[in-house]
Amino acid sequence: MDIGLIPVDSNYPNLALMKISAWHKNNGDRVEWYNPFDHYDKVYMAKVFSFTEDYSQYITNAECVEKGGTGYDIKKVLPKEIDMIQPDYDLYPQVDKKTAYGFLTRGCPNKCKWCIVPKKEGKIKPYMDVEEIAINGRNNLILMDNNILSSDYGIEQIEKIVRLGLKVDFNQGLDARLVTDDIARLLARVKWINRIRFGCDTQQQIVEVERAAKLIDKYGYKGEYFLYCILINFEESFNRVNYWKTKSRRFIPHCQPYRDINKRHQIIPQWQKDMARWADKKELYLTCDFKDFSPRKGFKCEEYFQ
């Protein structure tokens, strides 16, 4: 069979497509990124976001088109024989030979209104063992767990990561509210890729992030803290994001405009776009007040405060 793959709305390594590719190659099929001038027995389209365009109607050179991913259907999952296979890293030349992607747990017990994970995956549960991901010398792990600290199994996996000396990035962020003294001691022993990530989506979480960071620092961590910040209300969002300018350069906010998961078409307020643009460039954030930021000719963000 000739197989074509399409990551509809993201250039980030798509784990599902990597596993689909590996399964088909193991079965003797030819797999490549979709080319509109070729013909395929089957084309797989993976779509992450519900709000991005679907152009499956333009795929006319395939006998069959299979659509999957949260952007198409939150209930659709890979067959187990594909889901548990090792990914085909050859799809993404930019992924070096020391890096692996995966999940240790799936799901989340929280029900944040901006997050689709509980609706899609349910409560948190074990998924894979870290040794099933760190294979063939791939000891730098990009792990996409949504709330690993809320799982006893997840904590056991972090302990195993420490024992094996693996480097890791939990790139969806950790829940600072779950950091106890024991967990802080454990996290300080992890070999982090660049930084520790926390969610800081409400004003109340500022206190929790500071508390967790203080505990982790007590055990010797000296790296950065990357903070995911959902933007909803202007005044609250500005105060929460701007707060970290008064603390330390070690705290790096990353703004994400709020999207209603129940709406396919949504207009993002311009202030959210501008605040994200300002905060997400570290040097701009540290050296320029948001009021003085001029994202467009003839406009300064001080107008948002009037």
C-alpha positions as CSV (number, residue, x, y, z in Angstrom):
1,M,0.0,0.0,0.0
2,D,1.0,3.6,-0.6
3,I,0.3,5.8,2.5
4,G,0.3,9.6,2.7
5,L,0.4,11.6,5.9
6,I,-0.9,15.1,6.5
7,P,-0.4,17.1,9.8
8,V,-3.2,19.5,9.1
9,D,-2.3,22.3,11.5
10,S,1.0,21.8,13.2
11,N,4.6,21.3,12.4
12,Y,5.3,19.9,15.8
13,P,6.1,16.2,15.7
14,N,2.8,14.4,15.7
15,L,3.1,11.2,17.8
16,A,0.0,9.6,16.2
17,L,1.3,10.0,12.7
18,M,4.7,8.7,13.8
19,K,3.1,5.6,15.2
20,I,0.9,5.1,12.1
21,S,3.9,5.4,9.9
22,A,5.9,2.8,12.0
23,W,3.0,0.3,11.8
24,H,2.6,0.6,8.1
25,K,6.3,0.4,7.4
26,N,6.5,-2.7,9.6
27,N,3.8,-4.2,7.3
28,G,5.8,-3.5,4.2
29,D,3.9,-0.4,3.1
30,R,5.4,2.8,1.5
31,V,4.9,5.8,3.7
32,E,5.6,9.5,2.9
33,W,4.3,13.0,3.6
34,Y,1.3,13.7,1.3
35,N,2.1,14.9,-2.2
36,P,-0.8,16.2,-4.2
37,F,0.8,14.9,-7.4
38,D,1.0,11.3,-6.2
39,H,-1.7,8.7,-5.7
40,Y,-2.3,6.9,-2.4
41,D,-4.2,3.9,-1.2
42,K,-4.8,5.7,2.0
43,V,-4.2,9.2,3.4
44,Y,-4.2,9.9,7.2
45,M,-5.0,13.5,8.2
46,A,-4.2,14.5,11.8
47,K,-5.8,17.8,13.1
48,V,-5.0,19.1,16.6
49,F,-7.2,22.2,16.9
50,S,-11.0,22.4,16.2
51,F,-10.7,26.0,15.0
52,T,-8.2,25.4,12.1
53,E,-9.4,24.8,8.6
54,D,-10.2,21.3,7.3
55,Y,-9.3,20.8,3.7
56,S,-10.0,17.1,3.4
57,Q,-12.5,17.9,0.7
58,Y,-9.6,18.8,-1.6
59,I,-7.9,15.4,-1.2
60,T,-8.9,13.7,-4.5
61,N,-5.9,11.5,-5.1
62,A,-6.5,8.8,-2.5
63,E,-8.7,5.7,-2.3
64,C,-9.4,6.4,1.4
65,V,-9.0,9.3,3.7
66,E,-8.7,8.7,7.5
67,K,-9.2,11.7,9.7
68,G,-8.2,11.8,13.4
69,G,-7.0,13.9,16.2
70,T,-8.8,16.3,18.6
71,G,-9.5,18.7,15.9
72,Y,-11.7,16.2,14.1
73,D,-13.1,13.8,16.8
74,I,-12.1,13.8,20.5
75,K,-13.4,10.3,20.9
76,K,-11.4,8.7,18.1
77,V,-8.3,6.8,19.3
78,L,-5.6,4.7,17.6
79,P,-6.1,0.9,17.5
80,K,-4.1,-0.6,20.4
81,E,-1.7,-2.4,18.0
82,I,-0.7,1.0,16.6
83,D,-1.0,3.0,19.8
84,M,1.7,0.9,21.6
85,I,4.2,0.7,18.8
86,Q,7.5,2.7,18.8
87,P,7.2,5.9,16.8
88,D,8.8,6.4,13.4
89,Y,11.3,9.2,14.2
90,D,12.6,9.2,10.6
91,L,9.5,11.3,9.7
92,Y,11.0,14.3,11.4
93,P,14.7,14.9,10.6
94,Q,14.7,17.8,13.0
95,V,14.3,15.3,15.9
96,D,17.8,14.3,16.9
97,K,18.8,10.8,17.7
98,K,18.9,11.4,21.4
99,T,15.3,12.7,21.7
100,A,12.0,10.7,22.2
101,Y,8.4,11.7,22.5
102,G,5.6,10.1,24.5
103,F,3.2,9.9,27.4
104,L,3.6,8.1,30.7
105,T,0.0,8.8,31.8
106,R,-3.2,9.9,30.0
107,G,-6.0,12.0,31.2
108,C,-6.4,14.5,34.0
109,P,-8.6,14.8,37.2
110,N,-9.1,18.5,36.8
111,K,-11.9,20.1,34.8
112,C,-10.5,23.4,33.6
113,K,-12.9,25.1,31.3
114,W,-10.2,25.8,28.7
115,C,-8.9,22.2,28.5
116,I,-10.4,19.3,26.5
117,V,-8.2,16.6,28.1
118,P,-10.7,15.3,30.8
119,K,-13.5,15.2,28.2
120,K,-11.3,13.4,25.7
121,E,-9.3,11.0,27.9
122,G,-11.1,10.9,31.3
123,K,-9.4,10.7,34.6
124,I,-5.7,10.1,34.8
125,K,-4.4,6.6,34.3
126,P,-1.2,4.7,33.6
127,Y,-0.3,4.6,29.9
128,M,3.4,3.6,29.2
129,D,6.6,2.9,31.1
130,V,9.4,5.3,30.6
131,E,11.7,2.5,29.4
132,E,9.3,1.9,26.6
133,I,9.9,5.5,25.4
134,A,13.7,5.8,26.2
135,I,14.9,3.4,23.6
136,N,18.0,3.1,21.3
137,G,19.9,5.8,23.1
138,R,17.0,8.3,23.1
139,N,17.5,9.6,26.6
140,N,16.1,13.1,26.2
141,L,12.4,12.7,26.7
142,I,9.7,15.2,25.7
143,L,6.8,13.9,27.7
144,M,3.3,15.3,27.0
145,D,1.5,14.2,30.2
146,N,-1.2,16.6,31.3
147,N,-1.0,16.2,35.1
148,I,1.5,13.6,36.0
149,L,1.9,14.7,39.6
150,S,-1.7,13.8,40.3
151,S,-0.9,10.1,39.7
152,D,0.9,7.7,42.1
153,Y,2.0,5.9,38.9
154,G,3.3,9.2,37.5
155,I,5.4,9.8,40.6
156,E,6.8,6.3,40.4
157,Q,7.8,7.0,36.8
158,I,9.5,10.3,37.7
159,E,11.5,8.3,40.4
160,K,12.5,5.9,37.6
161,I,13.5,8.8,35.4
162,V,15.9,9.9,38.2
163,R,17.3,6.4,38.7
164,L,18.0,6.0,35.0
165,G,19.6,9.4,34.7
166,L,17.2,10.5,31.9
167,K,16.7,14.1,30.9
168,V,13.1,15.2,30.6
169,D,10.7,18.0,29.7
170,F,7.1,17.7,30.8
171,N,6.0,20.1,28.1
172,Q,2.4,20.4,29.1
173,G,3.3,21.7,32.5
174,L,3.1,20.5,36.1
175,D,0.4,21.4,38.7
176,A,2.2,23.5,41.4
177,R,-0.6,22.8,43.8
178,L,0.5,19.2,44.0
179,V,4.1,19.9,44.9
180,T,4.8,18.7,48.5
181,D,8.1,18.7,50.2
182,D,8.8,15.1,49.1
183,I,7.8,15.8,45.5
184,A,10.0,19.0,45.5
185,R,12.9,16.9,46.6
186,L,12.3,14.5,43.8
187,L,11.8,17.2,41.1
188,A,15.1,18.9,42.2
189,R,16.9,15.6,41.3
190,V,15.5,15.4,37.8
191,K,17.7,16.3,34.9
192,W,15.5,18.9,33.2
193,I,15.7,19.9,29.6
194,N,16.0,23.7,29.9
195,R,13.4,24.3,32.6
196,I,10.5,23.2,34.8
197,R,7.0,24.1,33.5
198,F,4.0,25.0,35.6
199,G,0.5,26.2,34.8
200,C,-0.3,29.6,36.1
201,D,-3.8,30.2,34.7
202,T,-5.5,32.0,37.7
203,Q,-4.5,34.6,40.2
204,Q,-4.6,32.0,43.0
205,Q,-2.0,29.9,41.2
206,I,0.7,32.6,41.6
207,V,0.9,31.8,45.3
208,E,1.1,28.0,44.5
209,V,3.9,28.5,41.9
210,E,5.9,30.6,44.3
211,R,5.4,28.1,47.0
212,A,6.4,25.1,44.8
213,A,9.4,26.9,43.4
214,K,10.7,27.8,46.8
215,L,10.4,24.2,47.9
216,I,12.2,22.9,44.8
217,D,14.9,25.6,45.1
218,K,15.5,24.5,48.7
219,Y,16.8,21.2,47.3
220,G,19.2,22.7,44.9
221,Y,17.3,23.5,41.7
222,K,18.7,26.7,40.1
223,G,17.0,26.6,36.6
224,E,14.1,28.5,35.1
225,Y,10.4,28.2,35.6
226,F,8.3,28.4,32.5
227,L,4.7,29.4,33.2
228,Y,1.7,28.7,31.0
229,C,-0.8,31.6,31.4
230,I,-4.3,31.5,29.9
231,L,-5.6,34.9,29.0
232,I,-9.3,35.5,29.8
233,N,-10.1,38.8,31.6
234,F,-7.8,41.7,30.6
235,E,-7.1,43.3,34.0
236,E,-6.6,39.9,35.8
237,S,-4.5,38.5,33.0
238,F,-2.3,41.5,32.9
239,N,-1.7,41.6,36.6
240,R,-0.9,37.9,36.7
241,V,1.5,38.0,33.7
242,N,3.1,41.3,34.7
243,Y,3.6,40.1,38.3
244,W,6.6,37.9,37.3
245,K,8.6,41.0,36.1
246,T,8.9,42.0,39.8
247,K,10.3,38.6,40.8
248,S,13.2,37.0,39.0
249,R,14.4,36.4,35.5
250,R,14.0,32.7,36.3
251,F,10.2,33.0,35.9
252,I,9.1,33.1,32.3
253,P,5.4,33.6,31.5
254,H,4.0,32.2,28.2
255,C,0.6,33.6,27.3
256,Q,-2.1,31.6,25.5
257,P,-5.3,33.3,24.3
258,Y,-8.4,31.7,25.7
259,R,-10.4,29.5,23.4
260,D,-13.8,28.1,24.2
261,I,-13.5,24.4,23.6
262,N,-17.2,24.3,22.7
263,K,-16.9,26.8,19.9
264,R,-15.4,26.0,16.5
265,H,-15.3,29.6,15.3
266,Q,-14.1,32.2,17.8
267,I,-12.7,35.7,17.4
268,I,-9.6,36.2,19.6
269,P,-9.6,39.7,21.3
270,Q,-6.8,41.8,19.9
271,W,-5.5,42.5,23.5
272,Q,-4.9,38.8,24.0
273,K,-2.9,38.6,20.8
274,D,-0.8,41.6,21.7
275,M,-0.2,40.5,25.3
276,A,0.9,37.1,24.1
277,R,3.2,38.7,21.5
278,W,4.7,40.9,24.3
279,A,5.2,38.3,27.0
280,D,6.3,35.4,24.8
281,K,9.5,37.3,23.7
282,K,11.5,37.1,26.9
283,E,13.8,40.1,26.3
284,L,10.8,42.3,25.2
285,Y,8.9,41.3,28.3
286,L,11.8,42.1,30.6
287,T,12.8,45.4,29.1
288,C,9.5,46.9,27.9
289,D,6.3,47.6,29.9
290,F,3.1,46.4,28.2
291,K,1.7,49.9,28.2
292,D,4.7,51.0,26.1
293,F,4.6,48.1,23.7
294,S,3.7,49.1,20.2
295,P,2.6,46.0,18.2
296,R,1.4,48.0,15.3
297,K,2.2,51.4,13.8
298,G,0.3,54.2,15.5
299,F,-0.9,52.0,18.4
300,K,0.5,51.6,21.9
301,C,-1.0,49.1,24.4
302,E,-1.6,51.9,26.9
303,E,-4.9,52.3,25.1
304,Y,-6.1,49.1,26.6
305,F,-5.9,50.7,30.1
306,Q,-8.1,53.7,29.3
